[in-house]
Amino acid sequence: MKILVWNILEIFISFVIKLLKRKPLIKTIDGIEDVVMKLLAGGALIYFVYAGVFPAIRDIPNLIQKKFVL
């Protein structure tokens, strides 16, 4: 489990580094504003994956065994 967490953390850090080196999200902003916008967008993406994808993955065994909760 620790290896999985470290791999995910490593992928996230490399993604953040690549994202910060790219062009600005909006051409009218630059510098620290762009970094803040990218971090907020990344945080929102992580939240939605945590709130939406993980529960769906946890439900797969119930779907396979046809144990539907109403």
PDB file of N, CA, C and O in Angstrom:
ATOM      1  N   MET A   1       0.824  -1.190   0.000  1.00  0.00           N
ATOM      2  CA  MET A   1       0.000   0.000   0.000  1.00  0.00           C
ATOM      3  C   MET A   1       0.868   1.253   0.000  1.00  0.00           C
ATOM      4  O   MET A   1       0.557   2.236  -0.673  1.00  0.00           O
ATOM      5  N   LYS A   2       1.960   1.207   0.764  1.00  0.00           N
ATOM      6  CA  LYS A   2       2.838   2.377   0.809  1.00  0.00           C
ATOM      7  C   LYS A   2       3.459   2.638  -0.558  1.00  0.00           C
ATOM      8  O   LYS A   2       3.651   3.791  -0.944  1.00  0.00           O
ATOM      9  N   ILE A   3       3.775   1.573  -1.292  1.00  0.00           N
ATOM     10  CA  ILE A   3       4.372   1.740  -2.619  1.00  0.00           C
ATOM     11  C   ILE A   3       3.383   2.422  -3.552  1.00  0.00           C
ATOM     12  O   ILE A   3       3.760   3.291  -4.338  1.00  0.00           O
ATOM     13  N   LEU A   4       2.122   2.028  -3.464  1.00  0.00           N
ATOM     14  CA  LEU A   4       1.092   2.639  -4.291  1.00  0.00           C
ATOM     15  C   LEU A   4       0.959   4.123  -3.986  1.00  0.00           C
ATOM     16  O   LEU A   4       0.865   4.942  -4.900  1.00  0.00           O
ATOM     17  N   VAL A   5       0.952   4.468  -2.715  1.00  0.00           N
ATOM     18  CA  VAL A   5       0.831   5.875  -2.316  1.00  0.00           C
ATOM     19  C   VAL A   5       2.033   6.664  -2.809  1.00  0.00           C
ATOM     20  O   VAL A   5       1.876   7.777  -3.310  1.00  0.00           O
ATOM     21  N   TRP A   6       3.223   6.108  -2.677  1.00  0.00           N
ATOM     22  CA  TRP A   6       4.422   6.814  -3.137  1.00  0.00           C
ATOM     23  C   TRP A   6       4.409   6.986  -4.649  1.00  0.00           C
ATOM     24  O   TRP A   6       4.812   8.034  -5.154  1.00  0.00           O
ATOM     25  N   ASN A   7       3.949   5.965  -5.383  1.00  0.00           N
ATOM     26  CA  ASN A   7       3.876   6.084  -6.839  1.00  0.00           C
ATOM     27  C   ASN A   7       2.885   7.153  -7.259  1.00  0.00           C
ATOM     28  O   ASN A   7       3.155   7.926  -8.177  1.00  0.00           O
ATOM     29  N   ILE A   8       1.748   7.202  -6.598  1.00  0.00           N
ATOM     30  CA  ILE A   8       0.756   8.226  -6.916  1.00  0.00           C
ATOM     31  C   ILE A   8       1.308   9.607  -6.587  1.00  0.00           C
ATOM     32  O   ILE A   8       1.124  10.551  -7.355  1.00  0.00           O
ATOM     33  N   LEU A   9       1.984   9.726  -5.451  1.00  0.00           N
ATOM     34  CA  LEU A   9       2.586  11.004  -5.066  1.00  0.00           C
ATOM     35  C   LEU A   9       3.660  11.428  -6.067  1.00  0.00           C
ATOM     36  O   LEU A   9       3.743  12.604  -6.423  1.00  0.00           O
ATOM     37  N   GLU A  10       4.464  10.501  -6.513  1.00  0.00           N
ATOM     38  CA  GLU A  10       5.507  10.806  -7.493  1.00  0.00           C
ATOM     39  C   GLU A  10       4.900  11.262  -8.820  1.00  0.00           C
ATOM     40  O   GLU A  10       5.393  12.208  -9.434  1.00  0.00           O
ATOM     41  N   ILE A  11       3.846  10.604  -9.260  1.00  0.00           N
ATOM     42  CA  ILE A  11       3.181  10.993 -10.496  1.00  0.00           C
ATOM     43  C   ILE A  11       2.583  12.384 -10.350  1.00  0.00           C
ATOM     44  O   ILE A  11       2.682  13.203 -11.263  1.00  0.00           O
ATOM     45  N   PHE A  12       1.961  12.655  -9.205  1.00  0.00           N
ATOM     46  CA  PHE A  12       1.354  13.962  -8.970  1.00  0.00           C
ATOM     47  C   PHE A  12       2.409  15.065  -8.970  1.00  0.00           C
ATOM     48  O   PHE A  12       2.196  16.118  -9.572  1.00  0.00           O
ATOM     49  N   ILE A  13       3.528  14.844  -8.315  1.00  0.00           N
ATOM     50  CA  ILE A  13       4.584  15.857  -8.259  1.00  0.00           C
ATOM     51  C   ILE A  13       5.163  16.118  -9.651  1.00  0.00           C
ATOM     52  O   ILE A  13       5.392  17.270 -10.019  1.00  0.00           O
ATOM     53  N   SER A  14       5.399  15.062 -10.420  1.00  0.00           N
ATOM     54  CA  SER A  14       5.924  15.264 -11.773  1.00  0.00           C
ATOM     55  C   SER A  14       4.900  15.991 -12.644  1.00  0.00           C
ATOM     56  O   SER A  14       5.271  16.799 -13.496  1.00  0.00           O
ATOM     57  N   PHE A  15       3.600  15.704 -12.430  1.00  0.00           N
ATOM     58  CA  PHE A  15       2.551  16.403 -13.179  1.00  0.00           C
ATOM     59  C   PHE A  15       2.538  17.884 -12.821  1.00  0.00           C
ATOM     60  O   PHE A  15       2.409  18.732 -13.704  1.00  0.00           O
ATOM     61  N   VAL A  16       2.670  18.201 -11.549  1.00  0.00           N
ATOM     62  CA  VAL A  16       2.665  19.602 -11.115  1.00  0.00           C
ATOM     63  C   VAL A  16       3.864  20.343 -11.699  1.00  0.00           C
ATOM     64  O   VAL A  16       3.729  21.485 -12.139  1.00  0.00           O
ATOM     65  N   ILE A  17       5.017  19.717 -11.707  1.00  0.00           N
ATOM     66  CA  ILE A  17       6.214  20.358 -12.260  1.00  0.00           C
ATOM     67  C   ILE A  17       6.036  20.624 -13.751  1.00  0.00           C
ATOM     68  O   ILE A  17       6.366  21.707 -14.234  1.00  0.00           O
ATOM     69  N   LYS A  18       5.512  19.633 -14.485  1.00  0.00           N
ATOM     70  CA  LYS A  18       5.279  19.839 -15.920  1.00  0.00           C
ATOM     71  C   LYS A  18       4.223  20.904 -16.160  1.00  0.00           C
ATOM     72  O   LYS A  18       4.339  21.693 -17.098  1.00  0.00           O
ATOM     73  N   LEU A  19       3.196  20.934 -15.323  1.00  0.00           N
ATOM     74  CA  LEU A  19       2.127  21.912 -15.484  1.00  0.00           C
ATOM     75  C   LEU A  19       2.637  23.328 -15.246  1.00  0.00           C
ATOM     76  O   LEU A  19       2.234  24.256 -15.948  1.00  0.00           O
ATOM     77  N   LEU A  20       3.507  23.503 -14.275  1.00  0.00           N
ATOM     78  CA  LEU A  20       4.023  24.840 -13.968  1.00  0.00           C
ATOM     79  C   LEU A  20       4.964  25.349 -15.047  1.00  0.00           C
ATOM     80  O   LEU A  20       5.116  26.561 -15.202  1.00  0.00           O
ATOM     81  N   LYS A  21       5.600  24.458 -15.796  1.00  0.00           N
ATOM     82  CA  LYS A  21       6.538  24.870 -16.832  1.00  0.00           C
ATOM     83  C   LYS A  21       5.840  25.231 -18.143  1.00  0.00           C
ATOM     84  O   LYS A  21       6.446  25.858 -19.012  1.00  0.00           O
ATOM     85  N   ARG A  22       4.583  24.844 -18.294  1.00  0.00           N
ATOM     86  CA  ARG A  22       3.865  25.104 -19.541  1.00  0.00           C
ATOM     87  C   ARG A  22       3.435  26.563 -19.654  1.00  0.00           C
ATOM     88  O   ARG A  22       3.695  27.391 -18.781  1.00  0.00           O
ATOM     89  N   LYS A  23       2.766  26.837 -20.771  1.00  0.00           N
ATOM     90  CA  LYS A  23       2.254  28.178 -21.009  1.00  0.00           C
ATOM     91  C   LYS A  23       1.168  28.514 -19.992  1.00  0.00           C
ATOM     92  O   LYS A  23       0.576  27.614 -19.396  1.00  0.00           O
ATOM     93  N   PRO A  24       0.905  29.796 -19.791  1.00  0.00           N
ATOM     94  CA  PRO A  24      -0.147  30.180 -18.845  1.00  0.00           C
ATOM     95  C   PRO A  24      -1.518  29.667 -19.292  1.00  0.00           C
ATOM     96  O   PRO A  24      -1.762  29.487 -20.485  1.00  0.00           O
ATOM     97  N   LEU A  25      -2.407  29.434 -18.329  1.00  0.00           N
ATOM     98  CA  LEU A  25      -3.755  28.989 -18.654  1.00  0.00           C
ATOM     99  C   LEU A  25      -4.523  30.058 -19.424  1.00  0.00           C
ATOM    100  O   LEU A  25      -5.192  29.766 -20.415  1.00  0.00           O
ATOM    101  N   ILE A  26      -4.418  31.296 -18.956  1.00  0.00           N
ATOM    102  CA  ILE A  26      -5.070  32.432 -19.612  1.00  0.00           C
ATOM    103  C   ILE A  26      -3.988  33.441 -19.965  1.00  0.00           C
ATOM    104  O   ILE A  26      -3.142  33.762 -19.131  1.00  0.00           O
ATOM    105  N   LYS A  27      -4.008  33.941 -21.191  1.00  0.00           N
ATOM    106  CA  LYS A  27      -2.921  34.807 -21.642  1.00  0.00           C
ATOM    107  C   LYS A  27      -2.886  36.155 -20.937  1.00  0.00           C
ATOM    108  O   LYS A  27      -1.855  36.827 -20.960  1.00  0.00           O
ATOM    109  N   THR A  28      -3.976  36.564 -20.316  1.00  0.00           N
ATOM    110  CA  THR A  28      -3.988  37.878 -19.660  1.00  0.00           C
ATOM    111  C   THR A  28      -3.356  37.849 -18.277  1.00  0.00           C
ATOM    112  O   THR A  28      -3.078  38.907 -17.712  1.00  0.00           O
ATOM    113  N   ILE A  29      -3.123  36.667 -17.720  1.00  0.00           N
ATOM    114  CA  ILE A  29      -2.477  36.581 -16.408  1.00  0.00           C
ATOM    115  C   ILE A  29      -1.110  35.936 -16.565  1.00  0.00           C
ATOM    116  O   ILE A  29      -0.868  35.176 -17.503  1.00  0.00           O
ATOM    117  N   ASP A  30      -0.226  36.251 -15.633  1.00  0.00           N
ATOM    118  CA  ASP A  30       1.103  35.649 -15.678  1.00  0.00           C
ATOM    119  C   ASP A  30       1.682  35.605 -14.273  1.00  0.00           C
ATOM    120  O   ASP A  30       1.140  36.191 -13.336  1.00  0.00           O
ATOM    121  N   GLY A  31       2.773  34.909 -14.155  1.00  0.00           N
ATOM    122  CA  GLY A  31       3.483  34.841 -12.886  1.00  0.00           C
ATOM    123  C   GLY A  31       2.745  34.089 -11.812  1.00  0.00           C
ATOM    124  O   GLY A  31       2.253  32.984 -12.041  1.00  0.00           O
ATOM    125  N   ILE A  32       2.664  34.688 -10.633  1.00  0.00           N
ATOM    126  CA  ILE A  32       2.098  34.019  -9.459  1.00  0.00           C
ATOM    127  C   ILE A  32       0.608  33.749  -9.633  1.00  0.00           C
ATOM    128  O   ILE A  32       0.096  32.756  -9.114  1.00  0.00           O
ATOM    129  N   GLU A  33      -0.095  34.623 -10.360  1.00  0.00           N
ATOM    130  CA  GLU A  33      -1.531  34.400 -10.583  1.00  0.00           C
ATOM    131  C   GLU A  33      -1.767  33.113 -11.363  1.00  0.00           C
ATOM    132  O   GLU A  33      -2.701  32.366 -11.069  1.00  0.00           O
ATOM    133  N   ASP A  34      -0.929  32.858 -12.347  1.00  0.00           N
ATOM    134  CA  ASP A  34      -1.066  31.644 -13.147  1.00  0.00           C
ATOM    135  C   ASP A  34      -0.791  30.402 -12.303  1.00  0.00           C
ATOM    136  O   ASP A  34      -1.487  29.395 -12.431  1.00  0.00           O
ATOM    137  N   VAL A  35       0.201  30.471 -11.458  1.00  0.00           N
ATOM    138  CA  VAL A  35       0.526  29.348 -10.586  1.00  0.00           C
ATOM    139  C   VAL A  35      -0.634  29.057  -9.647  1.00  0.00           C
ATOM    140  O   VAL A  35      -0.990  27.898  -9.437  1.00  0.00           O
ATOM    141  N   VAL A  36      -1.224  30.105  -9.083  1.00  0.00           N
ATOM    142  CA  VAL A  36      -2.361  29.930  -8.178  1.00  0.00           C
ATOM    143  C   VAL A  36      -3.541  29.321  -8.924  1.00  0.00           C
ATOM    144  O   VAL A  36      -4.198  28.420  -8.402  1.00  0.00           O
ATOM    145  N   MET A  37      -3.822  29.797 -10.140  1.00  0.00           N
ATOM    146  CA  MET A  37      -4.925  29.248 -10.935  1.00  0.00           C
ATOM    147  C   MET A  37      -4.703  27.773 -11.225  1.00  0.00           C
ATOM    148  O   MET A  37      -5.639  26.978 -11.135  1.00  0.00           O
ATOM    149  N   LYS A  38      -3.476  27.394 -11.573  1.00  0.00           N
ATOM    150  CA  LYS A  38      -3.170  25.997 -11.870  1.00  0.00           C
ATOM    151  C   LYS A  38      -3.306  25.123 -10.629  1.00  0.00           C
ATOM    152  O   LYS A  38      -3.813  24.004 -10.712  1.00  0.00           O
ATOM    153  N   LEU A  39      -2.859  25.622  -9.482  1.00  0.00           N
ATOM    154  CA  LEU A  39      -2.979  24.845  -8.250  1.00  0.00           C
ATOM    155  C   LEU A  39      -4.438  24.684  -7.832  1.00  0.00           C
ATOM    156  O   LEU A  39      -4.826  23.617  -7.356  1.00  0.00           O
ATOM    157  N   LEU A  40      -5.250  25.724  -8.000  1.00  0.00           N
ATOM    158  CA  LEU A  40      -6.676  25.619  -7.690  1.00  0.00           C
ATOM    159  C   LEU A  40      -7.371  24.629  -8.623  1.00  0.00           C
ATOM    160  O   LEU A  40      -8.202  23.834  -8.185  1.00  0.00           O
ATOM    161  N   ALA A  41      -7.027  24.681  -9.910  1.00  0.00           N
ATOM    162  CA  ALA A  41      -7.626  23.746 -10.864  1.00  0.00           C
ATOM    163  C   ALA A  41      -7.203  22.318 -10.543  1.00  0.00           C
ATOM    164  O   ALA A  41      -8.020  21.401 -10.624  1.00  0.00           O
ATOM    165  N   GLY A  42      -5.947  22.119 -10.183  1.00  0.00           N
ATOM    166  CA  GLY A  42      -5.474  20.791  -9.807  1.00  0.00           C
ATOM    167  C   GLY A  42      -6.129  20.297  -8.534  1.00  0.00           C
ATOM    168  O   GLY A  42      -6.473  19.120  -8.430  1.00  0.00           O
ATOM    169  N   GLY A  43      -6.305  21.181  -7.563  1.00  0.00           N
ATOM    170  CA  GLY A  43      -6.980  20.802  -6.326  1.00  0.00           C
ATOM    171  C   GLY A  43      -8.426  20.402  -6.568  1.00  0.00           C
ATOM    172  O   GLY A  43      -8.917  19.437  -5.983  1.00  0.00           O
ATOM    173  N   ALA A  44      -9.108  21.149  -7.437  1.00  0.00           N
ATOM    174  CA  ALA A  44     -10.493  20.800  -7.775  1.00  0.00           C
ATOM    175  C   ALA A  44     -10.541  19.452  -8.488  1.00  0.00           C
ATOM    176  O   ALA A  44     -11.436  18.647  -8.230  1.00  0.00           O
ATOM    177  N   LEU A  45      -9.598  19.202  -9.372  1.00  0.00           N
ATOM    178  CA  LEU A  45      -9.545  17.920 -10.079  1.00  0.00           C
ATOM    179  C   LEU A  45      -9.322  16.770  -9.107  1.00  0.00           C
ATOM    180  O   LEU A  45      -9.967  15.728  -9.223  1.00  0.00           O
ATOM    181  N   ILE A  46      -8.430  16.945  -8.167  1.00  0.00           N
ATOM    182  CA  ILE A  46      -8.158  15.900  -7.172  1.00  0.00           C
ATOM    183  C   ILE A  46      -9.395  15.653  -6.315  1.00  0.00           C
ATOM    184  O   ILE A  46      -9.711  14.506  -6.002  1.00  0.00           O
ATOM    185  N   TYR A  47     -10.101  16.723  -5.933  1.00  0.00           N
ATOM    186  CA  TYR A  47     -11.306  16.566  -5.124  1.00  0.00           C
ATOM    187  C   TYR A  47     -12.376  15.779  -5.884  1.00  0.00           C
ATOM    188  O   TYR A  47     -13.000  14.877  -5.325  1.00  0.00           O
ATOM    189  N   PHE A  48     -12.586  16.118  -7.148  1.00  0.00           N
ATOM    190  CA  PHE A  48     -13.620  15.436  -7.916  1.00  0.00           C
ATOM    191  C   PHE A  48     -13.260  13.970  -8.166  1.00  0.00           C
ATOM    192  O   PHE A  48     -14.144  13.113  -8.181  1.00  0.00           O
ATOM    193  N   VAL A  49     -11.990  13.677  -8.359  1.00  0.00           N
ATOM    194  CA  VAL A  49     -11.580  12.276  -8.504  1.00  0.00           C
ATOM    195  C   VAL A  49     -11.806  11.538  -7.196  1.00  0.00           C
ATOM    196  O   VAL A  49     -12.304  10.413  -7.197  1.00  0.00           O
ATOM    197  N   TYR A  50     -11.448  12.155  -6.090  1.00  0.00           N
ATOM    198  CA  TYR A  50     -11.633  11.523  -4.786  1.00  0.00           C
ATOM    199  C   TYR A  50     -13.111  11.332  -4.467  1.00  0.00           C
ATOM    200  O   TYR A  50     -13.500  10.301  -3.917  1.00  0.00           O
ATOM    201  N   ALA A  51     -13.932  12.313  -4.806  1.00  0.00           N
ATOM    202  CA  ALA A  51     -15.357  12.254  -4.468  1.00  0.00           C
ATOM    203  C   ALA A  51     -16.161  11.414  -5.446  1.00  0.00           C
ATOM    204  O   ALA A  51     -17.214  10.893  -5.078  1.00  0.00           O
ATOM    205  N   GLY A  52     -15.696  11.266  -6.679  1.00  0.00           N
ATOM    206  CA  GLY A  52     -16.495  10.571  -7.676  1.00  0.00           C
ATOM    207  C   GLY A  52     -15.939   9.247  -8.148  1.00  0.00           C
ATOM    208  O   GLY A  52     -16.679   8.270  -8.257  1.00  0.00           O
ATOM    209  N   VAL A  53     -14.667   9.199  -8.427  1.00  0.00           N
ATOM    210  CA  VAL A  53     -14.083   7.993  -9.012  1.00  0.00           C
ATOM    211  C   VAL A  53     -13.840   6.925  -7.960  1.00  0.00           C
ATOM    212  O   VAL A  53     -14.151   5.758  -8.197  1.00  0.00           O
ATOM    213  N   PHE A  54     -13.301   7.280  -6.819  1.00  0.00           N
ATOM    214  CA  PHE A  54     -13.017   6.273  -5.797  1.00  0.00           C
ATOM    215  C   PHE A  54     -14.265   5.550  -5.304  1.00  0.00           C
ATOM    216  O   PHE A  54     -14.227   4.327  -5.170  1.00  0.00           O
ATOM    217  N   PRO A  55     -15.379   6.249  -5.024  1.00  0.00           N
ATOM    218  CA  PRO A  55     -16.584   5.504  -4.627  1.00  0.00           C
ATOM    219  C   PRO A  55     -17.093   4.576  -5.728  1.00  0.00           C
ATOM    220  O   PRO A  55     -17.592   3.487  -5.445  1.00  0.00           O
ATOM    221  N   ALA A  56     -16.968   5.003  -6.969  1.00  0.00           N
ATOM    222  CA  ALA A  56     -17.407   4.141  -8.075  1.00  0.00           C
ATOM    223  C   ALA A  56     -16.535   2.898  -8.162  1.00  0.00           C
ATOM    224  O   ALA A  56     -17.041   1.811  -8.441  1.00  0.00           O
ATOM    225  N   ILE A  57     -15.240   3.037  -7.930  1.00  0.00           N
ATOM    226  CA  ILE A  57     -14.341   1.884  -7.966  1.00  0.00           C
ATOM    227  C   ILE A  57     -14.652   0.941  -6.809  1.00  0.00           C
ATOM    228  O   ILE A  57     -14.589  -0.277  -6.972  1.00  0.00           O
ATOM    229  N   ARG A  58     -14.984   1.489  -5.643  1.00  0.00           N
ATOM    230  CA  ARG A  58     -15.320   0.652  -4.493  1.00  0.00           C
ATOM    231  C   ARG A  58     -16.624  -0.115  -4.692  1.00  0.00           C
ATOM    232  O   ARG A  58     -16.835  -1.137  -4.040  1.00  0.00           O
ATOM    233  N   ASP A  59     -17.501   0.352  -5.574  1.00  0.00           N
ATOM    234  CA  ASP A  59     -18.776  -0.321  -5.821  1.00  0.00           C
ATOM    235  C   ASP A  59     -18.668  -1.459  -6.835  1.00  0.00           C
ATOM    236  O   ASP A  59     -19.628  -2.212  -6.999  1.00  0.00           O
ATOM    237  N   ILE A  60     -17.555  -1.607  -7.507  1.00  0.00           N
ATOM    238  CA  ILE A  60     -17.418  -2.642  -8.533  1.00  0.00           C
ATOM    239  C   ILE A  60     -17.686  -4.039  -7.982  1.00  0.00           C
ATOM    240  O   ILE A  60     -18.414  -4.783  -8.639  1.00  0.00           O
ATOM    241  N   PRO A  61     -17.155  -4.461  -6.823  1.00  0.00           N
ATOM    242  CA  PRO A  61     -17.487  -5.798  -6.320  1.00  0.00           C
ATOM    243  C   PRO A  61     -18.989  -5.995  -6.090  1.00  0.00           C
ATOM    244  O   PRO A  61     -19.514  -7.080  -6.340  1.00  0.00           O
ATOM    245  N   ASN A  62     -19.677  -4.963  -5.620  1.00  0.00           N
ATOM    246  CA  ASN A  62     -21.120  -5.069  -5.428  1.00  0.00           C
ATOM    247  C   ASN A  62     -21.855  -5.201  -6.755  1.00  0.00           C
ATOM    248  O   ASN A  62     -22.851  -5.919  -6.845  1.00  0.00           O
ATOM    249  N   LEU A  63     -21.379  -4.522  -7.771  1.00  0.00           N
ATOM    250  CA  LEU A  63     -22.007  -4.634  -9.080  1.00  0.00           C
ATOM    251  C   LEU A  63     -21.783  -6.014  -9.691  1.00  0.00           C
ATOM    252  O   LEU A  63     -22.677  -6.569 -10.331  1.00  0.00           O
ATOM    253  N   ILE A  64     -20.600  -6.559  -9.492  1.00  0.00           N
ATOM    254  CA  ILE A  64     -20.306  -7.894 -10.027  1.00  0.00           C
ATOM    255  C   ILE A  64     -21.170  -8.940  -9.342  1.00  0.00           C
ATOM    256  O   ILE A  64     -21.682  -9.848  -9.997  1.00  0.00           O
ATOM    257  N   GLN A  65     -21.336  -8.820  -8.020  1.00  0.00           N
ATOM    258  CA  GLN A  65     -22.136  -9.790  -7.273  1.00  0.00           C
ATOM    259  C   GLN A  65     -23.631  -9.453  -7.288  1.00  0.00           C
ATOM    260  O   GLN A  65     -24.436 -10.163  -6.685  1.00  0.00           O
ATOM    261  N   LYS A  66     -23.995  -8.380  -7.969  1.00  0.00           N
ATOM    262  CA  LYS A  66     -25.383  -7.920  -8.106  1.00  0.00           C
ATOM    263  C   LYS A  66     -26.032  -7.637  -6.748  1.00  0.00           C
ATOM    264  O   LYS A  66     -27.189  -7.985  -6.515  1.00  0.00           O
ATOM    265  N   LYS A  67     -25.280  -7.013  -5.874  1.00  0.00           N
ATOM    266  CA  LYS A  67     -25.804  -6.576  -4.574  1.00  0.00           C
ATOM    267  C   LYS A  67     -26.074  -5.073  -4.649  1.00  0.00           C
ATOM    268  O   LYS A  67     -25.240  -4.265  -4.241  1.00  0.00           O
ATOM    269  N   PHE A  68     -27.222  -4.715  -5.163  1.00  0.00           N
ATOM    270  CA  PHE A  68     -27.570  -3.326  -5.327  1.00  0.00           C
ATOM    271  C   PHE A  68     -28.196  -2.771  -4.043  1.00  0.00           C
ATOM    272  O   PHE A  68     -29.049  -3.419  -3.437  1.00  0.00           O
ATOM    273  N   VAL A  69     -27.784  -1.602  -3.642  1.00  0.00           N
ATOM    274  CA  VAL A  69     -28.328  -0.960  -2.451  1.00  0.00           C
ATOM    275  C   VAL A  69     -29.270   0.143  -2.930  1.00  0.00           C
ATOM    276  O   VAL A  69     -28.879   1.030  -3.689  1.00  0.00           O
ATOM    277  N   LEU A  70     -30.496   0.066  -2.477  1.00  0.00           N
ATOM    278  CA  LEU A  70     -31.482   1.076  -2.890  1.00  0.00           C
ATOM    279  C   LEU A  70     -31.675   2.120  -1.834  1.00  0.00           C
ATOM    280  O   LEU A  70     -32.468   3.043  -2.017  1.00  0.00           O
TER     281      LEU A  70
END
